[in-house]
């Protein structure tokens, strides 16, 4: 019995991994915490194939076991005919049914995906050096012109009350653009929080991926606000104005002075940088 269970283990492990893939992709968006949206169908196909292979392996092993003879004929040392029950050692010489023990490590992520939903990458990854995404400078679509002042001409700020939603990618790109299209304009950004290095400042971040969380790259903005910093890893929707920092290095995060902020739920696709 022990040998049979050991022989079934590799096939059961393959089926378990396949079931975990189907758990996070079919009828669920959990997979978006690990890979980009376009990989849903390949993951579903992989899960179906792995479950099929696992079931086929189990059935094949059980069928082979049922076809083994209950008794086998042989002769003892004196040449007398004897009948005995065959063992796995007799049939195969050695017991190879258990496979490499390192394969059992696959059960850990599979069980986690089946039972839990680990969160997406957060502030720990965003605070690592050398993980910045490259934002190429480009010719952006012109933003709306400032509204004309009222008849009385009492409004000193033409942008008062006008808020432009923007992705972090666009905000960072425009902050380096010589046209200075962000100057004086209130923008609205969304991202998750990581601690800053000075009092009264923190970072607003997004992580973008090319394939999966393993290649995540950071987009971040330096936030200056009078209100206390929100909780680390919480998602925040903020409104503020770009603050030019001429003496800062070219690779430094652009600064925004915040006038309003509030926490929001984690977005449906946390690795997709879209305007709020």
C-alpha positions as CSV (number, residue, x, y, z in Angstrom):
1,X,0.0,0.0,0.0
2,X,2.8,2.4,0.9
3,X,4.5,1.7,-2.5
4,X,1.2,2.4,-4.3
5,X,0.7,5.7,-2.6
6,X,4.3,6.7,-3.3
7,X,3.9,5.8,-6.9
8,X,0.8,8.0,-7.2
9,X,2.4,11.0,-5.5
10,X,4.1,12.5,-8.6
11,X,0.8,12.4,-10.6
12,X,-1.2,13.8,-7.8
13,X,1.3,16.6,-7.4
14,X,1.0,17.5,-11.1
15,X,-2.8,17.6,-10.8
16,X,-2.5,19.7,-7.7
17,X,-0.5,22.3,-9.5
18,X,-3.0,22.3,-12.4
19,X,-5.9,22.7,-10.0
20,X,-4.1,25.7,-8.4
21,X,-3.8,27.4,-11.7
22,X,-7.4,26.9,-12.5
23,X,-8.4,28.2,-9.0
24,X,-6.8,31.6,-9.6
25,X,-7.9,32.0,-13.3
26,X,-11.3,30.4,-13.8
27,X,-14.0,32.6,-12.3
28,X,-11.4,34.6,-10.3
29,X,-9.0,37.5,-10.9
30,X,-6.5,36.4,-8.3
31,X,-4.0,35.7,-11.1
32,X,-3.7,39.5,-11.7
33,X,-1.7,39.7,-8.5
34,X,1.1,37.7,-10.1
35,X,1.0,38.1,-13.9
36,X,-0.4,40.5,-16.5
37,X,-4.0,40.2,-17.8
38,X,-3.1,38.7,-21.2
39,X,-1.8,35.5,-19.6
40,X,-5.3,34.3,-18.4
41,X,-5.9,32.0,-21.3
42,X,-2.4,30.4,-21.4
43,X,-2.7,29.8,-17.6
44,X,-6.1,28.2,-18.0
45,X,-4.8,26.0,-20.8
46,X,-1.8,25.0,-18.7
47,X,-4.0,24.2,-15.7
48,X,-6.3,21.9,-17.8
49,X,-3.2,20.1,-19.3
50,X,-1.6,19.6,-15.9
51,X,-4.9,18.3,-14.4
52,X,-5.3,15.9,-17.4
53,X,-1.7,14.7,-17.1
54,X,-2.1,14.1,-13.4
55,X,-5.4,12.1,-13.8
56,X,-3.9,10.1,-16.6
57,X,-0.9,9.3,-14.5
58,X,-3.0,8.1,-11.6
59,X,-5.2,6.0,-13.8
60,X,-2.2,4.5,-15.6
61,X,-0.6,3.6,-12.3
62,X,-3.7,2.0,-10.8
63,X,-4.3,0.1,-14.1
64,X,-0.7,-1.2,-14.0
65,X,-1.1,-2.2,-10.4
66,X,-4.3,-4.2,-11.1
67,X,-2.6,-6.0,-13.9
68,X,0.3,-7.3,-11.8
69,X,0.0,-11.0,-10.9
70,X,-1.2,-11.8,-7.4
71,X,1.3,-14.8,-7.3
72,X,4.4,-15.6,-9.3
73,X,6.1,-18.8,-10.0
74,X,9.8,-19.5,-9.2
75,X,12.3,-22.0,-7.9
76,X,14.2,-22.1,-4.7
77,X,17.9,-22.8,-4.3
78,X,17.3,-26.5,-4.5
79,X,15.3,-26.2,-7.8
80,X,11.9,-26.9,-6.2
81,X,8.9,-25.0,-7.7
82,X,7.6,-22.4,-5.3
83,X,4.8,-19.7,-5.5
84,X,5.3,-16.3,-3.8
85,X,3.8,-12.8,-3.8
86,X,5.8,-10.5,-6.1
87,X,7.2,-7.3,-4.5
88,X,7.9,-4.0,-6.1
89,X,11.6,-4.9,-5.8
90,X,11.0,-8.1,-7.7
91,X,9.2,-6.3,-10.5
92,X,11.5,-3.3,-10.9
93,X,14.7,-4.2,-9.2
94,X,14.6,-0.9,-7.3
95,X,11.8,1.4,-6.0
96,X,11.7,4.4,-8.3
97,X,8.1,5.4,-7.6
98,X,8.9,8.2,-5.1
99,X,10.8,10.5,-7.6
100,X,13.1,13.3,-6.5
101,X,12.2,14.7,-3.1
102,X,12.8,18.3,-4.2
103,X,9.7,18.0,-6.4
104,X,7.6,18.1,-3.1
105,X,8.5,21.8,-2.8
106,X,5.9,22.4,-5.6
107,X,3.2,21.6,-3.1
108,X,3.9,24.8,-1.1
109,X,2.9,27.3,-3.8
110,X,0.1,25.0,-5.1
111,X,-1.5,24.7,-1.6
112,X,-1.1,28.5,-1.0
113,X,-2.9,29.3,-4.3
114,X,-5.6,26.8,-3.5
115,X,-6.2,27.9,0.1
116,X,-5.0,31.5,0.3
117,X,-4.6,34.6,-1.9
118,X,-1.1,36.1,-1.3
119,X,-1.2,39.9,-1.9
120,X,0.5,41.5,-4.8
121,X,3.9,43.1,-4.5
122,X,4.0,46.3,-2.4
123,X,6.3,48.7,-0.6
124,X,9.1,46.2,0.0
125,X,9.6,45.8,-3.8
126,X,9.0,49.5,-4.5
127,X,11.8,50.5,-2.0
128,X,14.5,48.4,-3.6
129,X,17.1,50.3,-5.6
130,X,17.5,49.6,-9.3
131,X,13.9,48.7,-9.9
132,X,12.7,51.9,-11.7
133,X,10.7,51.6,-14.8
134,X,12.1,53.5,-17.8
135,X,9.7,56.3,-18.9
136,X,10.7,57.5,-22.3
137,X,10.2,61.2,-23.0
138,X,7.7,61.7,-25.9
139,X,5.4,64.2,-27.4
140,X,2.3,64.1,-25.3
141,X,-1.1,65.0,-26.5
142,X,-1.7,68.7,-25.5
143,X,-3.8,69.0,-22.3
144,X,-6.9,71.2,-22.2
145,X,-6.2,74.9,-22.0
146,X,-7.0,76.7,-18.8
147,X,-10.5,78.0,-18.5
148,X,-11.1,81.7,-19.1
149,X,-11.6,83.8,-16.0
150,X,-15.1,84.8,-14.9
151,X,-16.6,88.2,-15.9
152,X,-15.5,89.8,-12.7
153,X,-11.9,88.5,-13.2
154,X,-11.6,87.7,-9.5
155,X,-10.1,84.2,-10.0
156,X,-6.4,84.5,-9.7
157,X,-5.7,80.8,-10.5
158,X,-7.1,79.8,-13.9
159,X,-6.7,76.1,-12.9
160,X,-8.8,76.4,-9.7
161,X,-11.3,73.6,-9.5
162,X,-9.9,71.9,-12.7
163,X,-8.4,68.4,-12.0
164,X,-6.7,66.2,-14.6
165,X,-6.6,62.4,-13.9
166,X,-3.3,61.0,-15.0
167,X,-1.4,57.7,-14.8
168,X,2.0,57.7,-13.0
169,X,3.7,56.9,-16.3
170,X,2.3,60.1,-17.9
171,X,2.9,62.2,-14.8
172,X,6.6,61.2,-14.6
173,X,7.1,61.6,-18.4
174,X,5.5,65.1,-18.4
175,X,7.6,66.1,-15.4
176,X,10.7,65.7,-17.5
177,X,9.2,67.1,-20.7
178,X,10.7,70.6,-21.6
179,X,7.2,71.8,-22.5
180,X,6.4,71.8,-18.7
181,X,2.8,71.0,-19.4
182,X,2.2,70.1,-15.7
183,X,3.1,73.6,-14.4
184,X,0.3,75.0,-12.3
185,X,-2.1,72.2,-13.2
186,X,-3.9,70.1,-10.5
187,X,-3.6,66.4,-11.3
188,X,-5.1,63.3,-9.7
189,X,-3.0,60.2,-9.2
190,X,-3.6,56.7,-7.7
191,X,-1.0,54.3,-6.2
192,X,0.1,52.6,-3.1
193,X,2.1,54.1,-0.3
194,X,5.7,53.6,0.8
195,X,7.7,55.5,3.4
196,X,9.8,58.5,2.6
197,X,13.2,59.4,3.9
198,X,12.2,62.8,5.4
199,X,9.4,64.0,7.7
200,X,6.3,65.1,5.8
201,X,7.1,63.1,2.7
202,X,6.2,59.7,1.3
203,X,6.1,57.9,-2.0
204,X,3.2,57.1,-4.3
205,X,4.0,54.0,-6.3
206,X,2.8,51.7,-9.0
207,X,4.5,48.5,-10.1
208,X,4.3,47.5,-13.8
209,X,5.2,44.1,-15.3
210,X,6.2,42.9,-18.7
211,X,5.2,39.3,-17.9
212,X,4.8,38.5,-14.2
213,X,5.6,39.9,-10.8
214,X,9.2,38.6,-11.0
215,X,10.0,41.4,-13.5
216,X,8.1,44.2,-11.8
217,X,9.5,47.7,-12.3
218,X,8.7,50.7,-10.1
219,X,7.0,54.0,-10.9
220,X,7.0,56.4,-8.1
221,X,6.3,60.0,-7.2
222,X,7.6,61.9,-4.1
223,X,4.6,63.3,-2.1
224,X,4.7,66.3,0.1
225,X,1.6,66.7,2.3
226,X,0.6,68.5,5.4
227,X,-1.6,65.5,6.5
228,X,0.1,62.5,8.0
229,X,1.3,59.8,5.6
230,X,-1.3,57.0,5.0
231,X,-0.5,53.5,6.1
232,X,2.3,51.8,4.2
233,X,1.0,49.6,1.3
234,X,-2.5,51.3,1.4
235,X,-3.8,52.6,-1.9
236,X,-4.4,56.3,-2.1
237,X,-6.2,58.6,-4.5
238,X,-4.6,62.1,-4.3
239,X,-4.9,65.5,-5.9
240,X,-2.0,67.9,-6.0
241,X,0.3,70.1,-8.1
242,X,3.6,69.2,-9.7
243,X,6.6,71.0,-7.9
244,X,9.6,71.4,-10.2
245,X,12.9,70.5,-8.5
246,X,15.7,71.9,-10.8
247,X,18.6,70.7,-8.6
248,X,17.3,67.1,-8.3
249,X,19.1,64.3,-10.3
250,X,17.5,63.3,-13.5
251,X,16.6,59.9,-12.0
252,X,14.9,61.4,-9.0
253,X,11.2,60.9,-8.5
254,X,9.1,63.9,-9.5
255,X,7.5,65.8,-6.6
256,X,3.9,66.6,-6.1
257,X,2.4,68.9,-3.4
258,X,-0.8,67.4,-2.2
259,X,-4.0,69.3,-1.4
260,X,-6.3,66.3,-1.0
261,X,-5.9,62.6,-0.3
262,X,-8.0,59.7,0.6
263,X,-7.6,55.9,0.7
264,X,-9.2,53.7,-1.9
265,X,-9.5,49.9,-2.5
266,X,-6.8,48.1,-4.4
267,X,-7.6,48.3,-8.1
268,X,-8.8,45.3,-10.1
269,X,-5.4,45.0,-11.9
270,X,-2.7,46.3,-9.6
271,X,0.1,46.1,-12.2
272,X,-1.7,48.1,-14.8
273,X,-0.9,51.8,-14.6
274,X,-4.0,53.6,-15.6
275,X,-5.5,57.0,-14.7
276,X,-7.9,57.0,-11.7
